[in-house]
Amino acid sequence: MAENTTAAAPPATNEPRFGVQRLYIKDTSFESPDSPECFRRQYAPTINFNINTRSRKIEGDMYEVVLRLTADVKQEDKTVFLVEVQQAGIFEIAGIEGEQLEQVLSITCPSVLFPYGREAVDALVIKGSFPALMLAPINFEAVYAQAKAQQPAPQQETLQ
């Protein structure tokens, strides 16, 4: 019998690679400062929703991305409840640099994290004895494009 001595080629190190290593809640907060009085009134709140992300390189090709979801729910100028969830993840991102890396960290990673953060916000609100607060999906690509458009253009030096 002939022996097969062909070894598998090692993976190319410059190949773009993206992987989710871990998803976790970094921080949560739920406050209901107007309870129990708020339960005695007709529930018709105004909702102020904020979302932001931050990312940092941990080591090598590993990055932590944190998606912060905050809902401040008021009625008659009183806070009915305030909920904040910091949904985080560790992502392996290799072979991607510059603006493409920025896009992965600002679009792809938050898109992965959002469904988990949305569920955590909803669960906290329900446990606080309030109606469900199911957040609408977010187009992180549009959010990224809008943020880039609002950044001032870099100053160019003129040679004289």
C-alpha positions as CSV (number, residue, x, y, z in Angstrom):
1,M,0.0,0.0,0.0
2,A,1.1,3.5,-0.8
3,E,1.2,6.0,1.9
4,N,-0.3,9.4,1.4
5,T,2.3,11.9,2.5
6,T,0.5,15.1,1.3
7,A,0.0,17.4,4.2
8,A,-2.8,19.9,4.4
9,A,-1.6,23.4,3.6
10,P,-1.6,25.6,6.7
11,P,-4.2,28.4,6.5
12,A,-3.0,31.6,4.9
13,T,-2.3,34.2,7.6
14,N,-3.5,37.1,5.5
15,E,-7.0,35.6,4.9
16,P,-9.7,37.8,6.5
17,R,-11.2,36.0,9.5
18,F,-14.1,36.9,11.8
19,G,-15.3,34.9,14.7
20,V,-17.5,35.4,17.8
21,Q,-15.5,34.1,20.8
22,R,-17.9,35.1,23.6
23,L,-21.1,37.1,24.2
24,Y,-21.9,38.4,27.6
25,I,-23.6,41.1,29.6
26,K,-21.0,43.6,30.9
27,D,-23.4,45.7,33.0
28,T,-27.2,46.1,33.6
29,S,-29.2,48.6,35.5
30,F,-32.9,49.0,36.1
31,E,-34.4,51.8,38.2
32,S,-38.0,52.6,38.8
33,P,-37.9,55.7,41.0
34,D,-41.6,56.6,40.7
35,S,-43.0,53.3,41.8
36,P,-45.4,52.4,43.2
37,E,-47.1,55.7,42.3
38,C,-46.6,55.2,38.5
39,F,-48.7,52.0,38.6
40,R,-51.7,54.0,39.8
41,R,-51.8,56.3,36.7
42,Q,-52.7,55.7,33.1
43,Y,-49.6,54.4,31.4
44,A,-48.8,56.8,28.4
45,P,-45.0,57.4,28.6
46,T,-42.5,59.1,26.4
47,I,-39.4,57.0,25.6
48,N,-36.0,58.4,25.0
49,F,-33.7,55.7,23.6
50,N,-29.9,56.0,23.2
51,I,-27.4,53.6,21.7
52,N,-23.7,53.7,21.5
53,T,-20.7,51.4,21.0
54,R,-17.1,51.3,22.0
55,S,-14.4,48.8,21.1
56,R,-10.9,48.1,22.2
57,K,-8.2,45.7,21.1
58,I,-7.6,43.1,23.9
59,E,-4.5,41.4,22.4
60,G,-3.5,40.0,19.1
61,D,-6.6,39.6,16.9
62,M,-9.0,39.8,19.8
63,Y,-11.3,42.8,20.3
64,E,-14.0,43.6,22.8
65,V,-17.0,45.5,21.6
66,V,-19.6,46.9,24.0
67,L,-23.0,48.0,22.8
68,R,-24.8,50.2,25.4
69,L,-28.6,50.4,25.1
70,T,-30.4,53.0,27.3
71,A,-34.1,53.7,27.6
72,D,-35.3,56.6,29.8
73,V,-39.1,56.3,30.1
74,K,-40.9,59.3,31.5
75,Q,-44.5,60.3,32.2
76,E,-45.5,63.8,33.3
77,D,-41.8,64.8,33.7
78,K,-41.2,61.9,36.1
79,T,-39.0,59.0,35.3
80,V,-41.1,55.9,35.3
81,F,-38.1,53.7,34.7
82,L,-34.6,53.8,33.4
83,V,-33.0,50.7,31.9
84,E,-29.4,50.3,30.7
85,V,-27.8,47.2,29.3
86,Q,-24.2,46.9,28.2
87,Q,-24.1,43.9,25.9
88,A,-20.6,42.9,25.0
89,G,-18.7,40.4,23.0
90,I,-15.2,39.2,22.3
91,F,-14.5,38.9,18.6
92,E,-11.5,37.5,16.7
93,I,-10.8,39.7,13.7
94,A,-7.8,38.9,11.6
95,G,-6.5,40.0,8.2
96,I,-8.7,43.2,8.2
97,E,-7.2,46.6,8.8
98,G,-7.8,50.3,8.5
99,E,-11.3,51.4,7.5
100,Q,-12.5,47.9,7.0
101,L,-11.6,47.0,10.6
102,E,-13.4,50.1,11.7
103,Q,-16.5,49.0,9.8
104,V,-16.4,45.5,11.2
105,L,-16.1,46.9,14.8
106,S,-18.9,49.6,14.2
107,I,-21.3,47.6,12.0
108,T,-20.8,43.9,12.1
109,C,-20.1,43.4,15.8
110,P,-23.0,45.6,17.0
111,S,-25.3,43.8,14.6
112,V,-24.3,40.5,16.3
113,L,-24.8,42.0,19.8
114,F,-28.0,43.9,19.3
115,P,-30.5,41.0,19.5
116,Y,-29.0,39.8,22.8
117,G,-29.1,43.4,24.2
118,R,-32.6,44.0,23.0
119,E,-33.8,40.8,24.7
120,A,-32.0,41.8,28.0
121,V,-33.7,45.2,28.0
122,D,-37.1,43.7,27.4
123,A,-36.6,41.1,30.1
124,L,-35.6,43.7,32.7
125,V,-38.6,45.9,31.8
126,I,-41.0,43.0,32.1
127,K,-39.5,42.0,35.5
128,G,-40.1,45.6,36.6
129,S,-43.8,44.9,36.0
130,F,-44.0,47.2,32.9
131,P,-45.3,46.4,29.4
132,A,-42.7,44.9,27.1
133,L,-40.2,47.3,25.5
134,M,-39.3,45.5,22.3
135,L,-36.8,47.7,20.5
136,A,-37.0,47.9,16.7
137,P,-34.1,46.6,14.7
138,I,-31.3,49.0,14.0
139,N,-29.4,49.4,10.7
140,F,-25.9,49.8,12.0
141,E,-24.5,50.4,8.5
142,A,-26.8,53.5,8.2
143,V,-25.8,54.7,11.7
144,Y,-22.1,54.3,10.8
145,A,-22.6,56.2,7.5
146,Q,-24.4,59.0,9.3
147,A,-21.7,59.3,12.0
148,K,-19.0,59.4,9.3
149,A,-20.9,62.1,7.4
150,Q,-21.1,64.2,10.6
151,Q,-17.3,64.1,11.2
152,P,-15.5,67.2,10.1
153,A,-13.4,66.7,7.0
154,P,-9.6,66.6,7.7
155,Q,-7.9,69.9,7.1
156,Q,-5.6,69.8,4.1
157,E,-2.4,71.9,4.2
158,T,-1.8,74.2,1.3
159,L,1.7,74.6,0.1
160,Q,2.7,78.2,-0.9
